[in-house]
Amino acid sequence: MTVPPRTPVLSASPSDVGITPSAPNRLENPTFVTSPAVGAALATAAGHLRAGRTVAFPTETVYGLGAHSLNPDAVAKVYDIKGRPRDNPLIIHVSSLAMLRRLLPTNYALSPLYLALVDAYWPGPLTLLFPNPSPPPAPAPQTNGIRMPDHPLALALIAAADLPVSAPSANSSGRPSPTRAAHVAHDLDGAEGLGCILDGGACGVGVESTVVDGLGWKQGGGGSVNVLRPGGLGVEDIAKVVAAVDAKYGGYTDILVHGKPWRRGSTSTAPLPKPNPDAAPSTPGMKYRHYSPRVPVYLFLPSTVFPRPAISSSVTAPNEVVRALAAKTQGRAAEPKFGLLHYANSPLSKALASVSGVQMTPRSLGPDATSAAAALFDGLLELEADGTDAGVDAIIVEGCADDGLGLAVMERVGKAVGGGGVTGALGNGQGASDAGRFWVQV
C-alpha cells in the first residue's frame, strides 16, 4: 500500500514556462508566461515563500530548499528542516539583475570581470561572491553568494514571489543531493515548515553550482580569482573568461582553486584539501562533509586514468580489492551486495563484471564526467535504497580525470568516501582521506 505524501507535490512542466528577455539587457528584468496549470502551481509555491514557509523546487543543478532570503525566520526553517549547521552559509537565488541590485551595497558596481562572467554564464550553474550590504560581525563572512539559476521553473517561481530565495540542496544535511522530486519527498516529506514540493522532473546538470570569489580581481593585473567550490561549470570555463578580460584590460590574474594555484589537467591521487574546521566558511561545501550515503563508499582510481602512486597497496587487481572489502563487509545476505557506479565500457567495469563471492549491481555514469555529474547522486541514492533489502551493502565509484566537470565529480565522490551517513567538519577526521581510495591496475 502506497502512503500518500504529507507535503503537497505540485507537478509543473518546465516546457510550459516561456521567458522573454528584457531589452537592452536580456537579464535586467525578463518576463515569464506560463500555462494555467503551471501558473497555479507557481502561485501556490510563491505564496508559501511570501508567508515565510519553505518550498522545494528544481534548478538545473539539484533540487533546492528555498526560503525568503531577507526573512530570518524563514531562513532558519531551512537550517531546521535540513539539520544544517548554522555556520554553513546559503546561496541566494535571483531571477533578474534588478533583483540582484536590491541585494548589493548602494554604491557597488559590478567589475568588468563580473560583468563578463554574468554575460557568459548567467543564468547558469555559477555562484558569485558579492559584498554584503549589512554583514554580521567578523569573523562571519562579509559576503553573499548569489546566482541566477538556469531553470524556467526556478526563475519563474522567484519572479512570481518577487523576492530573493536562499536555497541549499533539498535534503537532510550531509546526504547525497536530490536530482528528482521523489528524492526530496523521500527525505523531507512532512517536514514542519515545508509548504510544498514543486516537481519539474529530473535536474540536468546534477551537481551544485561552481562558486567563484572574483572580488580579488584587479584591473591591470595583480589580482586573483578563487574557485571556492568546483561545480556545474568547469574551472576551464572560468579561466577562459578571465583570460579574455585580462587581454582587454591588461595584466594577468591568478586562477586559484580552494585558494591554491590551479593547474589544468592535474589528475591526482592525493586526498582533497581539508579546510580549517574553525574558520567561518564563505560558501557551502568548504567546511562540512556532504553527499554521504548510509552504506560504505569506496573510490577506485583505475590505472588507465591515474598514475601509480609512489606508495600503493600490494593488492592492486580490482577484483581482489573487492573481495578484500567484501570480507569485512557485514552483508544482509550470504554474499554481500556491492553497487558499482562506472563509466560506460570502461576497463574497470569489465574487470568487475563478475567477482566471486560478491553480488555486483552495476550502474553506468555514462561516457564522461558531464554525464557522470547528472547521474552520480541519483545512482548513489538508487543503490543505497535507504538500507533496505533492495539496496546494496557498499558502493564502489570509478574515478575520472579532474578536468572540466571531472573536478566537481571527484570532489563530491571524495566527500562521500566512507559513507555510513557520517557528516561533520572536514577537519575532524570525517573528511576525504586515503582510507576509502584504491589505485587499481586494469
Rosetta blueprint (number, residue, H / E / L):
1 M L
2 T L
3 V L
4 P L
5 P L
6 R L
7 T L
8 P L
9 V E
10 L E
11 S E
12 A L
13 S L
14 P H
15 S H
16 D H
17 V E
18 G E
19 I E
20 T E
21 P L
22 S L
23 A L
24 P L
25 N L
26 R L
27 L L
28 E L
29 N L
30 P L
31 T E
32 F E
33 V E
34 T E
35 S L
36 P H
37 A H
38 V H
39 G H
40 A H
41 A H
42 L H
43 A H
44 T H
45 A H
46 A H
47 G H
48 H H
49 L H
50 R H
51 A L
52 G L
53 R L
54 T E
55 V E
56 A E
57 F E
58 P E
59 T L
60 E L
61 T L
62 V L
63 Y E
64 G E
65 L E
66 G E
67 A E
68 H E
69 S L
70 L L
71 N L
72 P H
73 D H
74 A H
75 V H
76 A H
77 K H
78 V H
79 Y H
80 D H
81 I H
82 K H
83 G L
84 R L
85 P L
86 R L
87 D L
88 N L
89 P L
90 L L
91 I L
92 I E
93 H E
94 V L
95 S L
96 S L
97 L H
98 A H
99 M H
100 L H
101 R H
102 R L
103 L L
104 L L
105 P L
106 T L
107 N L
108 Y L
109 A L
110 L L
111 S L
112 P H
113 L H
114 Y H
115 L H
116 A H
117 L H
118 V H
119 D H
120 A H
121 Y H
122 W L
123 P L
124 G L
125 P L
126 L E
127 T E
128 L E
129 L E
130 F E
131 P E
132 N L
133 P L
134 S L
135 P L
136 P L
137 P L
138 A L
139 P L
140 A L
141 P L
142 Q L
143 T E
144 N E
145 G E
146 I E
147 R E
148 M L
149 P L
150 D L
151 H L
152 P H
153 L H
154 A H
155 L H
156 A H
157 L H
158 I H
159 A H
160 A H
161 A H
162 D L
163 L L
164 P L
165 V E
166 S E
167 A L
168 P L
169 S E
170 A L
171 N L
172 S L
173 S L
174 G L
175 R L
176 P L
177 S L
178 P L
179 T L
180 R L
181 A H
182 A H
183 H H
184 V H
185 A H
186 H H
187 D H
188 L H
189 D L
190 G L
191 A L
192 E L
193 G L
194 L E
195 G E
196 C E
197 I E
198 L E
199 D E
200 G L
201 G L
202 A L
203 C L
204 G L
205 V L
206 G L
207 V L
208 E L
209 S L
210 T E
211 V E
212 V E
213 D E
214 G L
215 L L
216 G L
217 W L
218 K L
219 Q L
220 G L
221 G L
222 G L
223 G L
224 S E
225 V E
226 N E
227 V E
228 L E
229 R E
230 P L
231 G L
232 G L
233 L L
234 G L
235 V H
236 E H
237 D H
238 I H
239 A H
240 K H
241 V H
242 V H
243 A H
244 A H
245 V H
246 D H
247 A H
248 K H
249 Y H
250 G L
251 G L
252 Y L
253 T L
254 D E
255 I E
256 L E
257 V E
258 H L
259 G L
260 K E
261 P E
262 W L
263 R L
264 R L
265 G L
266 S L
267 T L
268 S L
269 T L
270 A L
271 P L
272 L L
273 P L
274 K L
275 P L
276 N L
277 P L
278 D L
279 A L
280 A L
281 P L
282 S L
283 T L
284 P L
285 G L
286 M L
287 K L
288 Y E
289 R L
290 H L
291 Y L
292 S L
293 P L
294 R L
295 V L
296 P L
297 V E
298 Y E
299 L E
300 F E
301 L E
302 P E
303 S L
304 T L
305 V L
306 F L
307 P L
308 R L
309 P L
310 A L
311 I L
312 S L
313 S L
314 S L
315 V L
316 T L
317 A L
318 P H
319 N H
320 E H
321 V H
322 V H
323 R H
324 A H
325 L H
326 A H
327 A H
328 K L
329 T L
330 Q L
331 G L
332 R L
333 A L
334 A L
335 E L
336 P L
337 K E
338 F E
339 G E
340 L E
341 L E
342 H E
343 Y L
344 A L
345 N L
346 S L
347 P H
348 L H
349 S H
350 K H
351 A H
352 L L
353 A L
354 S L
355 V L
356 S L
357 G L
358 V L
359 Q E
360 M E
361 T E
362 P E
363 R E
364 S E
365 L L
366 G L
367 P L
368 D L
369 A H
370 T H
371 S H
372 A H
373 A H
374 A H
375 A H
376 L H
377 F H
378 D H
379 G H
380 L H
381 L H
382 E H
383 L H
384 E H
385 A H
386 D H
387 G H
388 T L
389 D L
390 A L
391 G L
392 V L
393 D L
394 A E
395 I E
396 I E
397 V E
398 E E
399 G L
400 C L
401 A L
402 D L
403 D L
404 G L
405 L L
406 G H
407 L H
408 A H
409 V H
410 M H
411 E H
412 R H
413 V H
414 G H
415 K H
416 A H
417 V L
418 G L
419 G L
420 G L
421 G L
422 V L
423 T L
424 G L
425 A E
426 L H
427 G H
428 N H
429 G H
430 Q H
431 G L
432 A L
433 S L
434 D L
435 A L
436 G L
437 R E
438 F E
439 W E
440 V E
441 Q L
442 V L
